[in-house]
Amino acid sequence: MSKINTDAVTFIGERLCLNFANTASWHNREQPIERLINYETLVYWSKQMEIITLSQEKHLLEQAEISPHQAEKALANAIELREAIFRLFKAVATGQQGNSLDLAILNKYVNQAYSFVEITPKNRGYAFTFHKGQQEMNCMLWPIVQSAVNLLLSEDINRVKLCEGEPCGVLFCDVSRNKSRRWCSMEDCGNRAKAQRHYKKKINQK
């Protein structure tokens, strides 16, 4: 199975939908680097993010071998949803109005996801689950859709940012107390910006 590199970039979005948006590297340039290169990598990423179980992972990979065309279609759906999520939250981060076509795409998947919704008992309360659709080849998309809806409708939408390291394109929810986060990570774009400032300073001193 081809495994996606689940390094820090995969997880730094702080919200599932933003982590999903970050599965394309250098997302803010004309030709991003695609990390979901096949359905298997989508399944593996989903397992790493704990939105599918080990038994689901096994089932989905078996189904992909039996129905490769359906697997390709599921991957295409995932990428369509991811790109709509990326553009919508990029618009949020840059103070722009979201595109109506991207909203239509998200709403299409909202309708699909919520057709599988069930309220089930959990501990002494209840939980919002997608158990009814856990055998679907698109099943990993349902919690991602829920995450996007929750974030769009919450006060945390004001914390969504785009990494200032152009053309990085990483989206994240700034959970710092004073909303001071600027980079995908200090080790990556943060250090690059620091090095660029140092270089410019040396040039100006000559």
N, C-alpha and C positions, 0 to 999 in steps of 0.2 A: 504493500500500500504506500502511495506517495504521501509523505507527511509534511504538513505545513510547518514552517519554523515558528514555534510558539515562543519567541523571545519577548522582551519587555514591550515592544511596540504592540503586540497583540492584546495586551491587558491594560495599557495605560489610559484607555478612554474613560475608565471609571464607571461606565454604564455599558451594558451588553450591546445595545444598538450602536454605540460609538466604537466599541471594540470591533464590531462587525464591519463598520465603515472603514476601519483601518486595516482590513485584510488586503488592501491594494497599497503598495508602497509608492511614495512620491505621488500621492493622489492628486495633488494640485497642479500637476504639469500635464501637458497635452497627451502624453503617452505614459500613464502610470505603469508600474510593474505589478502584474497580476500574480497574486499568491494563491488564489483558489484555482489551481491549474486544471483540476478535474473534480469529479464528484467525490472521490475518495478523500481528497484534501478537505473538502467541505465537511464531510462526516468526521474526519479526525479533529478538525478545529472545533466542531460542535461538542465532541466528547471532551476535549481539553477545557472547554468553557463550561462543562457540566450541564449542558442543556439537553443532552441525550445520555442514556445509560449505556453501560457496556453491552447489555443484551440488544438494545436498539442499534448500537453501532454494528454489531455482528449481523443483525437482520438487514439493515440498510445496505451493507456491503454485499451480502448475498443477493439481495434484490437487484443491486446494480449490475452484478454479473449475469443475472437472468434477463434483465431488461435494460441493456445499456442505453437504448434510446430514451427511456424514461429517466434514467440517471442524468443524461445530458440535458434533458428538459428541466429537471429539478435544479441543476447547476445554473442554467440560463435564468431561471426564475430567481434564484438566490442573488445572482449578480445584478439583475434588474432591480430587485428590492434594495440591495446594497447601494447602488448608484443613486437611487432616489433618496435614500436616507442620507447619504453623503451630501448631496446637493441641498437638501432641506436644512440640515443642521449647519452646513457651511453658510447658508443664507442667514440663519439665526446668529451665528458667530460673527458675521460681518455686518449685521444690522440691516440686512436686505429682506425683501419680501420673498417668501418661498414660491417656487413656480407651481402653477396650478396643475401642470402635467405630472410633476413629482408627487403632489398630493393625491392625484388620481391613482397613481401607481401604488402608493402606500395604502390608500383606501381599498384598493382591489385586494391587497393581501390582508388587510384588516377584516374584510368580509369573509375571506377564506379561513383565516385563523379563528375568528369568533364562531364559525360554524362548528368548531370542535370543542368549544369551551364547555366545561362542566364545573359546578361547585361541588367540592367533595369534602368530607370531614377531615380535619387535621388537628391532632392533639385535642384540645377542648373547643376548638373553633372550626373554621372552614377555610378552604383554599380554592384559588382560581386555577384550574388545571386544564391541560390539553391532552389528557390521557386517552380520550376517544380517538384522537388523530395521531397517536404515537407510532403507528405503523406506516403512515404516509411518507413517501420519499421526500416531501417538503417539510416534514415535521419539525425540523430544527428552526424553521423560519417563524413558527408561531410565537415562541417566547421572545424572539428578536422584535417581532411586530409589537408585542405587548410592551416591551421595553421602550420602543420608539414612541408609542402612544403615551405611556406614563410620563416620559421625559417632556414631550411636547406640551402636555397639559399641567405640568408641575411648575413650581416656582424656580426649580433648578434649571429651567430653560435659560435663565439669565446667567448661568454659570458655564454655558457651552462656549468653548473657544476653539480657534484654529491655531495650530502651532505657528509662531511667527517666523520660523525658519523656512522661508520660501525656497522651493516649492514643495515642502514636506507634505502638507495636507493632512497631517494627523489631527483628528478631532478629539477633544477631551472635555470632561466636566470638571471644572476647577473647584475642587473640594477644599482648597486652602481657606483659612479663616478670613483673610483679607483680599481674597480673589486676585492674588499676585502672580499666579503661575502664567508663564509666557510660552514655554517650550514643551514639546513632546517629552523630552527628558533633558536634564542638564548634561548628561553624558554624551548626548547626540547633538541636536541642534543648538542646545545651550552652549556647549563647548565650541561649536563651529562659529557661533556668533561672537563669542569671547575672543577667539583667535582672529577673526576678521577685524574686530575693534582694535586689538593689539597691533595688527599689521598696519592698519590705517594710521594709528598713532605714531608708529615708527616712521612711516612714509612722510607724515606731516612734520616730523621733527628734523628731517634732512634739509 
